Amino acid sequence: MSLEEAARQLKMAGHDAQVAFDCVGLGDLERAQEHAVTLRAAADAAEVALSRALQDMTPEQAQLEGERAIIALEDA
């Protein structure tokens, strides 16, 4: 996985965390739990991608790839 995928997964996890939080406030616990599960899956996928990047990339490569990943997500 690329850093772009890691960033995308982290963004999805953040969204799911906010939805789960809002659902708790509304008392919709089933929906909150669903989003908690999907945020966990997204966070786990991001962690795998980041772990792999730590093994495969130099700090300079990570910086360049990270900048590209953020720009790509902003353009989407």
C-alpha positions in Angstrom: 0.0 0.0 0.0 1.1 3.6 -0.7 1.1 6.6 1.6 -1.8 7.8 -0.5 -3.8 4.8 0.6 -2.7 5.3 4.2 -3.9 8.9 4.1 -7.2 7.9 2.5 -7.8 5.2 5.2 -7.0 7.7 7.9 -9.4 10.2 6.4 -12.1 7.6 6.3 -11.4 6.5 9.9 -11.8 10.1 11.0 -15.1 10.4 9.2 -16.4 7.2 10.7 -15.3 8.3 14.2 -17.3 11.6 13.8 -20.4 9.7 12.6 -20.1 7.2 15.4 -19.8 10.0 17.9 -22.8 11.8 16.4 -24.8 8.6 16.5 -24.0 8.1 20.2 -25.4 11.6 20.8 -28.6 10.7 19.0 -28.9 7.4 20.8 -28.5 5.3 17.6 -26.1 2.8 19.2 -26.4 0.2 16.4 -25.3 2.7 13.8 -22.6 4.0 16.2 -21.2 0.5 16.6 -21.2 -0.1 12.8 -19.2 3.1 12.2 -16.9 2.2 15.1 -16.1 -1.1 13.4 -15.5 0.5 10.0 -13.2 3.1 11.6 -11.2 0.4 13.2 -10.8 -1.4 9.9 -9.7 1.8 8.2 -7.3 2.6 11.0 -5.8 -0.9 10.9 -5.4 -0.7 7.1 -3.6 2.7 7.5 -1.3 1.2 10.2 -0.3 -1.6 7.8 0.5 0.8 5.0 2.5 3.1 7.4 4.4 0.1 8.8 5.3 -1.0 5.3 6.3 2.5 4.3 8.6 2.7 7.4 10.4 -0.5 6.1 10.5 0.5 2.4 11.1 4.3 2.3 13.8 6.7 3.3 12.6 9.8 5.2 13.1 11.8 2.0 11.0 9.4 0.0 8.3 9.4 2.7 8.2 13.2 2.7 7.8 13.4 -1.1 5.2 10.6 -1.2 3.3 12.0 1.8 3.1 15.4 0.1 1.8 13.8 -3.1 -0.7 11.8 -1.1 -2.2 14.8 0.7 -2.4 16.8 -2.6 -4.1 13.9 -4.3 -6.7 13.7 -1.5 -7.3 17.4 -1.6 -7.9 17.3 -5.3 -10.4 14.4 -5.0 
